[in-house]
Amino acid sequence: MKQKPAGHSANGKLGKESATRADVAAVKSELKADVAAVKADVGALRSEVDRAVMKLEFKIDDSIKDAKQEVIEHMDKKFGEYINHVDAVFGEFKIMREEQAFIAQHSQDHSDRLDDHDNRIGALEKKVAGRAG
């Protein structure tokens, strides 16, 4: 148990006696030791906090990298789905263009045949009218 410096009673209050230089030196020595211990504790805490912060920064960096990778993978998947839909739509457009070209050609063929029939019918009508007349 620590001894109380002179001038202190058992309850820690100052008595009537004055502190001596030795008492002041003892208190000063104790305070220096306490301050050194506190500084050591603060240094240790600072080191622990620094390590914890570094671990947290690594975890945050890893989480950010993982999140970025997930976003990239998700966007790649969605972009792939989008491209597949666009390809399907363009495929339908190609089919419609081909059908339109086929229908236009088929219509032109019918138009040419109708013109030919009209010319032949007109020629036959002239022959029949020339014989009847």
C-alpha positions in Angstrom: 0.0 0.0 0.0 1.3 3.5 -0.8 2.3 5.7 2.0 0.7 9.0 2.2 3.0 12.0 1.9 3.6 13.9 5.0 0.8 16.4 5.6 -2.0 14.0 4.5 -4.2 12.3 7.1 -5.6 8.8 6.7 -8.6 10.1 4.9 -6.5 11.9 2.3 -7.1 15.4 3.5 -4.3 17.8 4.2 -3.4 18.0 7.8 -1.6 20.9 9.5 1.8 19.7 8.5 3.5 21.1 5.5 4.8 19.0 2.6 8.5 18.6 2.4 10.7 18.7 -0.6 10.9 15.0 -0.4 7.1 14.7 -0.4 6.8 16.9 -3.4 9.6 15.0 -5.2 7.8 11.7 -4.4 4.5 13.0 -5.7 6.3 14.4 -8.8 7.9 11.0 -9.4 4.6 9.2 -9.0 2.9 11.7 -11.4 5.7 11.2 -13.9 5.3 7.5 -13.7 1.5 7.8 -14.1 1.9 10.2 -17.1 4.4 7.8 -18.7 1.9 4.9 -18.1 -0.9 6.9 -19.6 1.2 7.9 -22.6 2.1 4.2 -23.1 -1.6 3.3 -22.9 -2.5 6.0 -25.4 0.2 4.8 -27.7 -1.0 1.3 -27.5 -4.6 2.4 -28.1 -3.5 4.5 -31.0 -1.8 1.5 -32.5 -4.9 -0.7 -32.0 -7.1 2.0 -33.5 -4.7 2.3 -36.5 -4.7 -1.5 -37.0 -8.5 -1.5 -36.7 -8.9 1.4 -39.2 -6.5 -0.4 -41.7 -8.6 -3.6 -41.4 -11.8 -1.6 -41.9 -10.3 0.2 -44.9 -9.3 -3.2 -46.4 -12.8 -4.5 -45.7 -14.4 -1.4 -47.3 -12.1 -1.6 -50.3 -12.9 -5.3 -50.7 -16.7 -4.6 -50.4 -16.4 -1.8 -53.0 -14.5 -4.1 -55.4 -17.1 -6.8 -54.8 -20.0 -4.4 -55.4 -18.4 -3.0 -58.5 -17.8 -6.6 -59.8 -21.5 -7.5 -59.1 -22.7 -4.3 -60.9 -20.5 -5.1 -63.9 -21.7 -8.7 -64.0 -25.3 -7.6 -63.6 -24.9 -4.9 -66.4 -23.2 -7.4 -68.7 -26.1 -9.9 -68.1 -28.7 -7.2 -68.7 -26.8 -5.8 -71.7 -26.6 -9.3 -73.1 -30.4 -9.8 -72.6 -30.9 -6.4 -74.3 -28.8 -7.3 -77.2 -30.7 -10.6 -77.6 -34.0 -8.7 -77.7 -32.6 -6.2 -80.2 -31.3 -9.0 -82.3 -34.8 -10.6 -82.2 -36.5 -7.4 -83.2 -34.0 -6.8 -86.1 -34.6 -10.4 -87.1 -38.3 -9.7 -87.4 -37.6 -6.5 -89.3 -35.4 -8.5 -91.8 -38.2 -11.1 -92.2 -40.8 -8.3 -92.8 -38.5 -6.6 -95.4 -38.0 -9.9 -97.2 -41.8 -10.5 -97.1 -42.4 -7.0 -98.4 -40.0 -7.5 -101.3 -41.6 -10.8 -102.1 -45.1 -9.3 -102.0 -44.0 -6.4 -104.1 -42.5 -8.7 -106.7 -45.6 -11.0 -106.6 -47.8 -7.9 -107.0 -45.7 -6.7 -110.0 -46.0 -10.2 -111.6 -49.8 -10.1 -111.2 -49.9 -6.6 -112.6 -47.8 -7.7 -115.6 -50.1 -10.7 -116.2 -53.2 -8.5 -115.9 -51.8 -6.1 -118.5 -51.0 -9.0 -120.7 -54.5 -10.4 -120.3 -56.0 -7.0 -121.0 -53.9 -6.6 -124.2 -54.9 -10.1 -125.4 -58.6 -9.6 -124.5 -58.5 -6.3 -126.4 -57.0 -7.9 -129.4 -59.6 -10.7 -129.4 -62.4 -8.2 -129.0 -61.1 -6.3 -132.1 -61.0 -9.6 -134.1 -64.5 -10.5 -133.1 -65.8 -7.0 -133.8 -64.0 -7.0 -137.2 -65.7 -10.3 -138.1 -69.1 -9.3 -137.0 -69.1 -6.1 -138.8 
